[in-house]
Amino acid sequence: MEDSDVLEVIFDTIEPSNLKSTIFNGKLYEYVYNPGNFGISEMTVWINKETGKVVTAFPNKGTDVWKWTGVTWKKVI
C-alpha cells in the first residue's frame, strides 16, 4: 500500500454517506467505511468538527490489519 493509496482510502471514507456519528461530546465526526481492498474491511476516520481536519484514520478489521496489544502485535480479522 503506497501513500497515495492511504490518501485514497481516507478520502473515500469521508464521504457524507459514511458518517456514522459524532463523538467526544460532538467535537469529532466519525466516518466508517469498507474500502474492500488492501486487506481492509473496515476503516475509521475522525474529523475535527470545527476545523474539518483529519484527526486520525485507522483500519479496524481486515485480513491485513494488525493491532498493538501493548505487548505484541495481534492480527485482526
Long-range contacts (C-beta under 8 A, 24 or more apart in sequence): 1-38, 5-38, 6-57, 9-33, 9-35, 9-38, 9-40, 9-43, 9-57, 10-43, 10-45, 10-54, 10-57, 13-43, 13-44, 13-45, 13-57, 14-45, 14-47, 14-54, 22-49, 28-55, 32-60, 38-62, 38-64, 39-63, 39-64, 39-65, 40-64, 40-65
